[in-house]
């Protein structure tokens, strides 16, 4: 029913319009989204006309006169932006007066005074990843989003769009210094910091946010963008609905920002500037929660599967209704197709399950892409953007060098398709809805811009501007979600009113992709509480989904010790507490047992399994795998005798009986793992004379002890487990516990990092010079996580 109404709206959307008005409007709206050089023809084509739409102006027809006109218009706009430095104190078009030179100088002086100082009397830096605030100085060019604290909900939506615009420019101009500034209230206020931290997590902000208790409202006349050079004393202003890219182009020295051209956009097919280092928001140990900003979910009722977008962990968790984790898609942040264990996502959002194909369509928000997970092959591939994907392996490199790479036929036949492809790129998508048999509606978070894509080909069919037209396509589906929220609000028990009141504060279009009906329940994401909940339609009770079988998730990518990372994650690297030990051993096999005492007032949420342990031996030693760890005789024999013994074993050995398989053998031996106060894991190392090092990492899943019933005690235990230090961590815990009436259900990952240095002497002397004596030793290492 919903798809039928959407199809009707889609047909109305495809009716003929005034071609010149439609095309010029789309060009003006794409002024910001294009963000390519003024002389590039790629961004100057309009959206590809829909099939069946009558239009006298097509992409090819307008690529001459109209594009020349728009190119000239862009140059004039850029030149006009340059002159705004002399006009910023003149009356604006809406009658309001802009800032005076005196107030402008005060604002600029205050901003520059915060550079190099993490926290001061009137300011505090948040999300200052790896001390990035230390690199701010009197050099370079700065783009700042300036806004006031404690805006209304509508204002937050406007700021959300402003943050996305700033993020896009940050990607487009990697040498531009970008940060946001929130002013107007006490920097130590929990409400002030909570607003900033929530923005960092929700919007996936990778640049710093400056908090200030000063009031600059009269100087800036509301929220705006600021652009200035560190070595000069003037500022360019533009309002939130302006085009800061034109403002940047008007600045002197703009050529320095274009030091890295994006000619590779057409070649790679990816409509944004790729970065070698994946940047992530800095929230300290808050990422050690089992779920970190679950941004969306979808369901497969017939298969009893819930697909949860664990957005800031860059993965899709697949579980059943009881919380048993069945599978996981995504290994680490990035953009890479492949098997589920090796594929990479970057801040996935909404998803849609296609039962006929047994595939899951996923919005890959920070990659500006739509991906498809094929459960039959357990393979993740890219639907949009459509381009020649080159693998990163050796075989792919050989195929490419031999010229055997297959090309996209449509691109080979018509090069203009590539230009149309890049003319209106999908930027920071969030929602994903199926509106017809082969059409997907992909929309940004606020539905201000939507894109209609083909499921089968990934082709971009149309672009929908404005929330009204987007709502016309999917209003019925949104109403269905709203009905689910209303059911929770009206029919929920008295204990559930807190959950329903929280949901009522969020605009319904924000929850379209994070709520769904699943059999006799309503499942939804609670991003502030970092959890997924279900509302039972029979009992009218709301409860958390308690996840089990977490060993499927493996060891988190950020838990691996820093020196052992194959690639540099840059800003994603967190602080590690390494437990360093040094021992002297003899040559031969060394059996190492590591005992880890779990923190006080905590208990294990799940046993430690092998998939959550990572080991590496380097130097003069080598790890012995289980297949190599067979019992061997300690009796010394010669080489010839060993050869005869092997022949005898082959000739006279009896077939070993296969062990009987019983149901439940895969369960841990100790079912009362919650009562354990320590966990153990082992490693066998073959040591040779010299120095070797065992580096091991493990992930423990902990919960607050069941005896801790007081809410404040629970909060104190959580902060101690997470080892909160920065403002972001403390504020994040406050947000977390505010939404958890009982925080004992919260699962926290606790990292264990061991570096064991082993000094090995020479082999013991034998009876002859050629004789080598190897030994077997054992040692136990104890670690306390306090």
N, C-alpha and C positions, 0 to 999 in steps of 0.2 A: 504493500500500500504506500509506504513511504517512498519507495523507488519510483512508483508510478507518478506520484505528484512531482517528484524531482525531475523525472523525464519530461513532464509537461512544462515545467519551468525552464528546463534546458532548451526545449523547442522555442519557447518565447524569447529566450536569450539569443537564439540564432536568427531571429527575424531581421530583415534588412533595416538598417539605420542609415542616417545621413553619413556617407562614407568619409567625407572630409572632416566632419566634426568628430566622428569616432576615432579616426586615425590621429588627428592632432591632439585630442584629449589623451589618448594612450601615450603619445610621445611626451607630453608634459608630465603625466603621472610617472613615466619611467625615467624622468630626469635624475632622480636620486638612485634608482635601482640599477641604472646602467653603469655608472661609475667607471667608465672607460675614458681613455684620452679623447680630447675634443676632435682630433683628426681621424679617429678610428671610425670606419663605416659600420662596424659590427653592431654597435648599440643604436644605430639610427634607423633600424627597420621596425615597422609596427608589428603587432602580434599577427601570427599566421591566421588568415581568414578561415572560418569554419567551413567545412564542406557543405554546400547547399546555400550558403549565404551569398546574396547578391551584393557585390561591391565593385565599384568602378576603380578603386585604388587598391592594389595589392602590394605585397612586399617588393616584388620586382619592379612594378610600375612606378613606385614612389621612390625608388632608390636613387633617382637623379635630382630632380628639381626640389622635391620636398626635403630630401636629406641635406641638400646644399643649403636650403633655407634654415633648417634646424641647426646645422653646423654653424652657420653664421650667427644664429640666435644664441647658441651656447657660448660662442666667443664673446658676443656682446654682453651676455650675462656675467661671464667671468670677469670681463673688464669693468663692468659696473660694480661687481663685488669688491674690486680693488679700491674703488673710490669711497666705499662705505666707511673707511677709516676717518675721512673728513666729515662724514655725515652722521656719525653715530650719536652726536649730541643734538641733532636737529629734531623737530617734532616728527613723530611717525605718522603713518597714514591713518591710523585709528584715533588720532588726536592725543595720544599719550606721549609724554616727553621721554626721550631716551636719557641715559646716564650722562652726567656732566663729566668733563675731563678730571675734575677733582675726585669725584666718587670712583671713577674708573681707575685712577691711579691708586686709591686706597684698596680697592678690590684686588688689583694686580699685585700690589705690594704684599698684601696678606697671603695670597696664594704662593708667591715665591718664598715667603718667610717660612712656609711649612716644608719646603724641600729639604731633604736630608735629616728631618726630625720625625720619628715615628709618632710621637705623642707630645703635645705641648699644652699650654694653659687653655688655649681656645681651639685646639684642633686634635684630631686623631685619625690616623690612616687605617683603613680596613682593607682586607684582600690584598695586602702589600706582599705579593708573592716573591719569595726569595730576596727580600729587601729591595724590590724594584723602586721604591720611593727614594732610595739612595742614589739612583741614577739620574733623578731629576735635578737639573742644574740650570745655569743661565744660557745654555746652548739648546738648539733645536726648536721645533715648532710644537705647540701644545693645542689640543682640542679638548674642551671641557664641557660636560653637561652639567649645568647649574640648576638645582631645583630645591624647593623648600620641603622641610620635614612635615609629616602628618597631613598629607593631602587626602582628599576624599577618594572614594573608590573609583569614580570616573577619572579623577586626576591620575590615579595609579595606572589605569589603562593607557592614558596618554603618555605617561612616563615609560611604560613598558615599550610602546612603539618607539619612543625616543632612544631608549637603551638599545633596541635592535638596530636602529639606524647608526648609532655610535659604534656598535660591534661590527657592522658591515664596513664602515670606514676604517676601523682598526685593522680589519683583514685586508682591505684594499690598499692601505698605505702603512705597511709594517714599520716604517721609520718614523711615523707620527706618534708623538707622546700623547696618550689618551688616558683620561680619568674622569670620574664624576665627582661632583661636590654637592653634599647635602647640608643645608644650613638652616639656622633658625631655632634650634633648641639645644639643650644641654648635651654635650658629647658623651657624658657618663650616664645619661638617661637610658634605661632598659628599652623603652619604647622607641627611642631614636635609633639605637643600635639594632634593635630587632627588625625595624623597617629595612635597614641597609642589608643585614645578613639574609633576610628573606629574599630580597631582590637578587643578591649574589647567587643564591641557590636556585631560585626559580628561573631567572633569566640567563643563568650560566655566564656570569660576568668574570672575565679573566683580567680585567684592568682594575687598578685601585679605586677606592671610594674615599674621599676626604670628608670627614664630619667636622662641622664648625658650629659653634654656638653663636656666632655673629649673624646679624640680620642684614641681608643685602637686597631685600625686596625693593626698596626705593631706588636702588642703583640699577637693577636689571629689569624692573617691571615684569616680574614673574619668571617662570622657568625659561631657559634659553641655552643656546650653545655659545661658547666663547672660544675664540681663536686668537692666539698671540704667539709671538716669538720671544724666546727667553731672554734675548739680548736687547729687546726694545720695550718701550713703555706704552704701547697702545694696544687696544683690544678691538676685535671685530665681533659684533653681536648678530645673532639671528635667532628668531623665535623657533619654537618646537616644530611648527608647521613649515619652516623654511627649508632651504636646501644647503646644508653645510658643505656639500661637495663643491658647489659653485664658490662658496666662500673660501674654501681651501685653495681652489685654482686661482683665485684672485690675489692670494698672498704672494709677496716677493719671495723668491727662492723656492717656488713650488716645484721646480725641476728637481730639486734635491729629494723631494718626497717620491718622485717617480723614478727613483734610481733603479727600482726593480720593475720593469715593464711587464705587462701581462699578455704579451703576444702568445704565450703558451696556452691561453684560455681556449682558443679555437683548436689548437693541436690536441690538448688533453681532453677537451670536452667538459671540463669542470669549471663552472662559472664563478670561481672565486680564487683568490690568491692562496695557493697551498703553502703551508708552513712546514719546515723540517721538524720543528719541535711542537708537540701537541701541548697547548696551554690549557690549564685547568684552574677553576676557582680555588682559592686557598681558604679552607675551613678547618685546617688542622686535622685532628683525629676524628672529627665528626663523620668523615668518610668511612670510619670503621664500623658504622652501623650496618646491620644486615641489608637494609634498604636505605638508599640515599636519594631522596626526592623521587618517589615512584610517580611518574608523570602521566601514565596512561595504562589502560588495560582493555583487553577484548577477551571473548570467550568462545569456546567450542563445546557446546552443551552435549552433543552426541558423543564426543570423545572425552568428556570430563576433564577439560583442560582450561586453565586460565593463563593468559599471556600477559605478564606484568612488565611494563617498561621501567626498569630500574635505571632511570635516566642518567643520573650523575655517576653511576657505576658503569655506564656504557654497555648495558647488556639487557637481554630479554630473558626473564625467568619464567619457566613453564611449570606450573604445579596443578594438582587437582584441587577439588573443592575442600579437601581436608588439610591442605597445606603441604602435602608430600611433593617435594621438588622432583620433577621428572627429567628436565633437561634445561640447558642454558645456551643462549646464542650470544656470542661476543666474548672476546678475550681481553681487550684493552682498547683505549681510545685511539681512533684513527679512521681510515677509510680503506677497507680492503675486503674483497670478496673471498669466499673460501668456505671450508667446512666450519661447522658451528664453533668448534674449539679454537680455530685460528682466525676467524673473520673478525673484523673490527667495525665498530659503530662509534658515533660521537653524539652523545646526548639524544638517544632515541625517545620518541614521544608516542603519538597515537599509533594504533595498529588495527588491522582488519583481517579477520580469518575468512578465507575463501574455501568453503567445504568441498566444492567440486574438485579443486586442484590440490587440496590438502596443503595449502600454502598460507603463509602469514605475510601480509603486506605491512611494512613498517616505515614510519616517517623518521628519517635520520636527520634530525633538526639542524645541528651545527654543520653537517656536511651538505646541507641544502639538497637532500636527495630522498628518493623513495627506494627502499630495498624490498626484496622478496626472499623469504625463508622457505625452501622446499623441504618438507619433513620427510618425504620419500628418499631423497638423496642426502639429507642433512647438510644442505648447502645454501649459503647466503649469496645472493647476486643482486646487482643493481638494476632497477627498472628505469629510474630517471636520476640523473641525466643519461641519455643514450650516447655512448661514445665507445671507441675501440679501447676496451679495457686490456691493459698489458699487465701480465702477472709479474711478480717480483722474484720468481724462482729462476734457477739456472736454465731449465728447459724452455721457459718463456723467452729468455734472452737469446737462446740459440735459434728458436723459431723466428724471432724478430730479425736477427741478423741474416738468416737465410731467405728472408723475404716471403715467408710462408704465412704471415699473419693475415687472418681473414678480415676483410673490410666490410663496413656497413654499406649495404647496397644502395640504400637511400642517399647516403652521403656521397657515394661514388657517382651517382647519377646526377645529383643536383647540389652544387656547393652552397647554394643559397640557403639550404636547409640548416647548415651549420650557423649561418648568420642569424636566421630566425630563432634558432635554438638558444643563442646567447643574448638575443635582443631583450627578452623579458625573463630573466632567470627566476627560478623558484628560490626565494630567500627566507630563511628561518621558518620553514613550515612547522606546524604543530598538530593540526587536526587532519583526520583522514576518514572520509565517508564514501561509501559506494552509493552512487545516485542513479546508475543505470546498469545495464548488463555488462558494458565494457568501460564505463566511465568512473573514475575516482575523483572526488572533490578533495583537493589538498588546500588547506587554509592556514593562515598565520594564527597566532594565539587569539586575537580579537576579531577574526573574520573580516578584517578590513580589506584584505587582499586574498583572493582564492584563485586556484589554478585547477583546470579540468584536464586530467591526464587519461590516456588510454591504458588500460590494464595490460593489454596484450602486447603493445609496441612501446609503451612509455612515451609516446608522442604527446606533446602539449597541444591541446585542442583549443583552449580558450582561457582568457584571464578575466576574472570577475572583480570589479572594483566596487568597494562600498559594502557595508554590512547588510543593507536592505536586499540587494540582489542575491547575495550569498544565502541569506535566510530564506529567500524564496525557493532556493534549490533544496534546502535541507531542513526547513522549518518543522516538518512533521517528526523527523528523527530527533530534533532538539526537544520538541514537546514531549516525546516519549521519555527522554532522559529526565526532563523536568517533572514528569508524573512520578518517576521513581523517587526523586528527591522529596516530592510532596508526600509520598507514601511513608517514607522514613520519618518525616517531620510530624505527620498527623498521627500515625499508628504506632510510632515508637514508644517504648516504655519510658517511665519517668527518668530512669537512669541513662537513657539514650538521648535526652534532650540536648545535652552538651554537644553530641555529634551532629545532630540535625541543625542546631543553631549555628555551628561552625560552617556547615555546608550552605546554609541560607545566606551567609555573608559573602559568598563567592558568586560572581555572575554565572548564570547557567551556561553561557557559551564557553566558560573556562572549564566546565565539568563534562562537556559533551564526550570527551575522549577518555574520561577516567571513571565512568560509572556504567554498569551494565547489569542486566538481569541474567541470572544463572540458575536455571531450574527453579527451586522454591526460595531462592535467596536473591538479594541485591548486593553485588560486590562493588566496592568503590575504593579509591585511593585517598589517603589522608597525607598530603605532602608535608604539612607541619609536624605531624606525629610520626612521619617516616614509617608508615605501615599501610597494610591493606586490610579492610574490614568487610564483614558481610552482615547483612540484615536479614534475619529469618522471617519470611512472610507469614509463617504459621504461628510462631511463638512471639513475634514482634520484638525480638531481642537483637541487639547489635553486639558483635564480638569481633575480636581480632582474629585473623587467620594466623595460626601458629605453624610456622614452616619447619619441616623436618627433612631429613635426608640432604642436609646442606653440603655434604661431601661432593655432590654433583657439581657445585660451583667451583671447586678446586681452590687453589691458593690465589688470593687477590693479586692482581698485577703489581700493585704498589707495595706489597709485602716483601718482594724480593729485594735483597740487600742492594744498596745503590751501586756498588762496584761491579755487581754481577749482572747488571742490566745490559742486554745486547744493544739496545738503542737508548738514546737519551730522551727521557721524558721531560727534561727541563723543569718547568714550573710545577709538574705533578709530583716531584720528589718531596716526600715528607721527612719528618725527623724520625730517626731510627735509634732505638736503645739497644745497642749491641752488648751481648754478654761475652766478654773476651776471656779465654782460658789458655793456659800454656802448660804442656806436659812433655815429659821425656819418655820415649817408647823404644822398644827393640824392633829390629827388622822383622817383617812377617805380617801376619794377619792381626789386626787390632779390632776387637768387638767393642763398640762404644754404645753405651746406654745413656740417654739423656732424660733426666727426670725434671719435670717442670711443676713447681708448686703454684697453684692458681691463687689469685688475690683473695684476701680476706673478705668476707661478706659477699662472696660470689659463688656460683655453682655452674657446672657445665650444662650448657643447653643441649649439647649433642656430643657424642664421643669424638675424639680425635681420630681421623681416618687418614689413610696413606695419601689420598689425593690432595690433602691439605698440607703436605710436607714437601719441602724442596731441599735438595742437597747438592753440594758441589765440592769435589776434592781437587786441589791443585797443588803443584809442586812435585815432590818426590813420592807422592802417594797416589792411589787409584781406588775409587769406590768399587766394592764387590757387590754385584747385583745378587738377587735371590737365586737366579739360575746358576750363578757361579759358586754360590755358597754351599757346596755339597761337602758332606763329611769325608775327609780324607784321612788315611792312616798316618800316624805320627812317626812310624818306623822309617828309618832312613834306608833306602835301597838305591841301587845304581840304575842308570838309564836303561840298560838291557833288561834288567829284572822287571822294571816297570812295564816295558813293552810286552814281555811274556805274560805278566799278570793281566794286562788288558785283553790279550788274546784268550786267556783262560776265562775271564769274566764274560766275554762274548759267547764262548762255547758252552759254558756250563751254568750260566745264570738262569734262574727261573723268572718267568714273567711275574711282575709284581701285581698283586690284587688291587683292583681299582677301589678306592674308598667309596663307601656308600654315601649317597647324597640324600640329605634330609632337608625338609623344608625348615627354613629358619636358620640354616647354618651361616647365612651371611650376616646375621645379627651380631652385635658385639657380645663378647663373652660376659661382660659385666653390665647387666641391665640397669643397675642402680648407678649410672654414671653421674647423676646429679649429686650423689653423696661423695664422690671422689674429691679429694683435696689435692691430687696431683695426677699428672698424665705422663706417659712415657713414649718415646720412640727410639729406634735403634739405627745404627749405621755400622757397616763393616768396611774397613779400609785396609788395603794391602800397602804396607809402608816399606819404603826402601831407604837406605842411608841418605841423610840430608834433612831438609825441612819441608814439611807439607802443611796444608791448612784445610780443615773441614769447615765449610760455610753452610749453615742449615737455617732454614726459615720454616715456620709453622704458623697456622692460624687456629687459635682456640676460640670457640663460640661460647660466650659466657652470658649469664643472666644474674640479676640481683638475687641474693639469697632469699628463700621463701620466708624466712623469719623476719625480714625487714618490712614491716607493715607501714611504718610512718613514711609519709610522702617526702619530707625533707631529708630523712635518712637515705631514701632511695636516690634522691638527687645527688647527695654527697657521694654515694658509692659510684654512681655513673660518672661523675666528674673525676673521681679517683681512677677509675678504669681507663677513661679516655685521656687521663693526664692533661686536663685542660690548662692551657697557659695563656693563649691570646684571647682578645675580646671576642673574636668570632666563635671560639669554642664555648666559652661561658654563655654567650647569648644563645648559641644553638641549643645548648642543654636546657636553658630556660624555656625556649620555644617548645622543645621536645617534651619536657615534663609538664608544661602547661596543658598539653593536649593528651597526656596520659594520666588518667586518674590513678591507675596502679601501674607503675613503671617496672614491675617485676616480670612483665611479659616481654620487655624489650630485650632483643638479642644484640650483643656487641661482639665484634671480632677483636681479639687481642693478639697482636703480633708477638712472635718469639723469634729472636735473631741470635744465633750462636756463631762465634768464630773460635775455633779450637786450633791452636797452633801446636804442632807435634814436631819435636826435635828427635831425630833418629840417629843413633850411633852406628858404627860399622857392625857387620855380622860377627857373631862370636867365632872365635878361632876353632877350627876343626882339627881332626887328627892329621889331615894332609893339607897342603896348600891349596889344592883344587876343591876341597870340600867346603860347601856352603851350608850353614845351619840357619834355618828360619824358625821363628818362634810364633806362638799364638798367645796373645795377651788380651785382657779385658779391663775396661775402666768405666766408671760411672761419673757423669757430670750432672751436678744439681744446679737448677736455676730457680730463682724466686722472682716473681713478677710483681714487685712492689716498688 
